[in-house]
Amino acid sequence: MAEVKRRYHSPLRSEQAEASRAAVLRAARELFVEQGYGRTTIEQVAARAGVSKPTVFTAVGNKATLLKVVRDVAMAGDDAPRTVTEREDVAAIAAAGDLDRAIALTARHIVDVNARYDEVHEVIRGASGADPAVAALWETSEAERHVGAGHLLARLHAAPALPVRRAQDLLWLLMATDHYHRLVVGQGWSRRAYERWLTEGIRALFET
């Protein structure tokens, strides 16, 4: 009988690979925010992460993929293979049992996401007009936020007074990171004030 080869699994090697990936993503985010997407190179990412250039490609991918994964991590809060809507804070919305509580949890979730994502959002927005790959990522982000608005509405367990599609469109607009950037970063609003504004806007979707 032919000998069956077994794949060797090394926990140490897996830990090293995860550490390298985390270092690459951290370095990429820092550089993108500091100097923009266009000026950032794979060589710079590798140097800041303390890894070789090939390791950047192995751990994450090319520069466009780096930006996408940095975006995903910023929105989700970590690099675990779960979507935003699969995470505990979104699950809590569905389990709230009370519309006011569910709306408050929804607003808090949006605040947390936008606080993590704002700097990366600005990088993508700034580079979307000059790089086709980033332009595509921008369009994907807009579309995914619209889908996410639909998921959040479903978890609120309430039928809005206006048509569902319109409610989804309006929540998609309320969720936009642009509002966080303009109000909190630009105008100096506190996160709490921004959260109250969101809460009021979401509640208005369910009023006649």
Secondary structure as a PSIPRED ss2 file (coil, helix, strand):
# PSIPRED VFORMAT (PSIPRED V4.0)

   1 M C   1.000  0.000  0.000
   2 A C   1.000  0.000  0.000
   3 E C   1.000  0.000  0.000
   4 V C   1.000  0.000  0.000
   5 K C   1.000  0.000  0.000
   6 R C   1.000  0.000  0.000
   7 R C   1.000  0.000  0.000
   8 Y C   1.000  0.000  0.000
   9 H C   1.000  0.000  0.000
  10 S C   1.000  0.000  0.000
  11 P H   0.000  1.000  0.000
  12 L H   0.000  1.000  0.000
  13 R H   0.000  1.000  0.000
  14 S H   0.000  1.000  0.000
  15 E H   0.000  1.000  0.000
  16 Q H   0.000  1.000  0.000
  17 A H   0.000  1.000  0.000
  18 E H   0.000  1.000  0.000
  19 A H   0.000  1.000  0.000
  20 S H   0.000  1.000  0.000
  21 R H   0.000  1.000  0.000
  22 A H   0.000  1.000  0.000
  23 A H   0.000  1.000  0.000
  24 V H   0.000  1.000  0.000
  25 L H   0.000  1.000  0.000
  26 R H   0.000  1.000  0.000
  27 A H   0.000  1.000  0.000
  28 A H   0.000  1.000  0.000
  29 R H   0.000  1.000  0.000
  30 E H   0.000  1.000  0.000
  31 L H   0.000  1.000  0.000
  32 F H   0.000  1.000  0.000
  33 V H   0.000  1.000  0.000
  34 E H   0.000  1.000  0.000
  35 Q H   0.000  1.000  0.000
  36 G C   1.000  0.000  0.000
  37 Y C   1.000  0.000  0.000
  38 G C   1.000  0.000  0.000
  39 R C   1.000  0.000  0.000
  40 T C   1.000  0.000  0.000
  41 T C   1.000  0.000  0.000
  42 I H   0.000  1.000  0.000
  43 E H   0.000  1.000  0.000
  44 Q H   0.000  1.000  0.000
  45 V H   0.000  1.000  0.000
  46 A H   0.000  1.000  0.000
  47 A H   0.000  1.000  0.000
  48 R H   0.000  1.000  0.000
  49 A H   0.000  1.000  0.000
  50 G C   1.000  0.000  0.000
  51 V C   1.000  0.000  0.000
  52 S C   1.000  0.000  0.000
  53 K H   0.000  1.000  0.000
  54 P H   0.000  1.000  0.000
  55 T H   0.000  1.000  0.000
  56 V H   0.000  1.000  0.000
  57 F H   0.000  1.000  0.000
  58 T H   0.000  1.000  0.000
  59 A H   0.000  1.000  0.000
  60 V C   1.000  0.000  0.000
  61 G C   1.000  0.000  0.000
  62 N C   1.000  0.000  0.000
  63 K H   0.000  1.000  0.000
  64 A H   0.000  1.000  0.000
  65 T H   0.000  1.000  0.000
  66 L H   0.000  1.000  0.000
  67 L H   0.000  1.000  0.000
  68 K H   0.000  1.000  0.000
  69 V H   0.000  1.000  0.000
  70 V H   0.000  1.000  0.000
  71 R H   0.000  1.000  0.000
  72 D H   0.000  1.000  0.000
  73 V H   0.000  1.000  0.000
  74 A H   0.000  1.000  0.000
  75 M H   0.000  1.000  0.000
  76 A H   0.000  1.000  0.000
  77 G C   1.000  0.000  0.000
  78 D C   1.000  0.000  0.000
  79 D C   1.000  0.000  0.000
  80 A C   1.000  0.000  0.000
  81 P C   1.000  0.000  0.000
  82 R C   1.000  0.000  0.000
  83 T C   1.000  0.000  0.000
  84 V H   0.000  1.000  0.000
  85 T H   0.000  1.000  0.000
  86 E H   0.000  1.000  0.000
  87 R C   1.000  0.000  0.000
  88 E H   0.000  1.000  0.000
  89 D H   0.000  1.000  0.000
  90 V H   0.000  1.000  0.000
  91 A H   0.000  1.000  0.000
  92 A H   0.000  1.000  0.000
  93 I H   0.000  1.000  0.000
  94 A H   0.000  1.000  0.000
  95 A C   1.000  0.000  0.000
  96 A C   1.000  0.000  0.000
  97 G C   1.000  0.000  0.000
  98 D C   1.000  0.000  0.000
  99 L H   0.000  1.000  0.000
 100 D H   0.000  1.000  0.000
 101 R H   0.000  1.000  0.000
 102 A H   0.000  1.000  0.000
 103 I H   0.000  1.000  0.000
 104 A H   0.000  1.000  0.000
 105 L H   0.000  1.000  0.000
 106 T H   0.000  1.000  0.000
 107 A H   0.000  1.000  0.000
 108 R H   0.000  1.000  0.000
 109 H H   0.000  1.000  0.000
 110 I H   0.000  1.000  0.000
 111 V H   0.000  1.000  0.000
 112 D H   0.000  1.000  0.000
 113 V H   0.000  1.000  0.000
 114 N H   0.000  1.000  0.000
 115 A H   0.000  1.000  0.000
 116 R H   0.000  1.000  0.000
 117 Y H   0.000  1.000  0.000
 118 D H   0.000  1.000  0.000
 119 E H   0.000  1.000  0.000
 120 V H   0.000  1.000  0.000
 121 H H   0.000  1.000  0.000
 122 E H   0.000  1.000  0.000
 123 V H   0.000  1.000  0.000
 124 I H   0.000  1.000  0.000
 125 R H   0.000  1.000  0.000
 126 G H   0.000  1.000  0.000
 127 A H   0.000  1.000  0.000
 128 S C   1.000  0.000  0.000
 129 G C   1.000  0.000  0.000
 130 A C   1.000  0.000  0.000
 131 D C   1.000  0.000  0.000
 132 P H   0.000  1.000  0.000
 133 A H   0.000  1.000  0.000
 134 V H   0.000  1.000  0.000
 135 A H   0.000  1.000  0.000
 136 A H   0.000  1.000  0.000
 137 L H   0.000  1.000  0.000
 138 W H   0.000  1.000  0.000
 139 E H   0.000  1.000  0.000
 140 T H   0.000  1.000  0.000
 141 S H   0.000  1.000  0.000
 142 E H   0.000  1.000  0.000
 143 A H   0.000  1.000  0.000
 144 E H   0.000  1.000  0.000
 145 R H   0.000  1.000  0.000
 146 H H   0.000  1.000  0.000
 147 V H   0.000  1.000  0.000
 148 G H   0.000  1.000  0.000
 149 A H   0.000  1.000  0.000
 150 G H   0.000  1.000  0.000
 151 H H   0.000  1.000  0.000
 152 L H   0.000  1.000  0.000
 153 L H   0.000  1.000  0.000
 154 A H   0.000  1.000  0.000
 155 R H   0.000  1.000  0.000
 156 L C   1.000  0.000  0.000
 157 H C   1.000  0.000  0.000
 158 A C   1.000  0.000  0.000
 159 A C   1.000  0.000  0.000
 160 P C   1.000  0.000  0.000
 161 A C   1.000  0.000  0.000
 162 L C   1.000  0.000  0.000
 163 P C   1.000  0.000  0.000
 164 V H   0.000  1.000  0.000
 165 R H   0.000  1.000  0.000
 166 R H   0.000  1.000  0.000
 167 A H   0.000  1.000  0.000
 168 Q H   0.000  1.000  0.000
 169 D H   0.000  1.000  0.000
 170 L H   0.000  1.000  0.000
 171 L H   0.000  1.000  0.000
 172 W H   0.000  1.000  0.000
 173 L H   0.000  1.000  0.000
 174 L H   0.000  1.000  0.000
 175 M H   0.000  1.000  0.000
 176 A C   1.000  0.000  0.000
 177 T H   0.000  1.000  0.000
 178 D H   0.000  1.000  0.000
 179 H H   0.000  1.000  0.000
 180 Y H   0.000  1.000  0.000
 181 H H   0.000  1.000  0.000
 182 R H   0.000  1.000  0.000
 183 L H   0.000  1.000  0.000
 184 V H   0.000  1.000  0.000
 185 V H   0.000  1.000  0.000
 186 G H   0.000  1.000  0.000
 187 Q C   1.000  0.000  0.000
 188 G C   1.000  0.000  0.000
 189 W C   1.000  0.000  0.000
 190 S C   1.000  0.000  0.000
 191 R H   0.000  1.000  0.000
 192 R H   0.000  1.000  0.000
 193 A H   0.000  1.000  0.000
 194 Y H   0.000  1.000  0.000
 195 E H   0.000  1.000  0.000
 196 R H   0.000  1.000  0.000
 197 W H   0.000  1.000  0.000
 198 L H   0.000  1.000  0.000
 199 T H   0.000  1.000  0.000
 200 E H   0.000  1.000  0.000
 201 G H   0.000  1.000  0.000
 202 I H   0.000  1.000  0.000
 203 R H   0.000  1.000  0.000
 204 A H   0.000  1.000  0.000
 205 L C   1.000  0.000  0.000
 206 F C   1.000  0.000  0.000
 207 E C   1.000  0.000  0.000
 208 T C   1.000  0.000  0.000
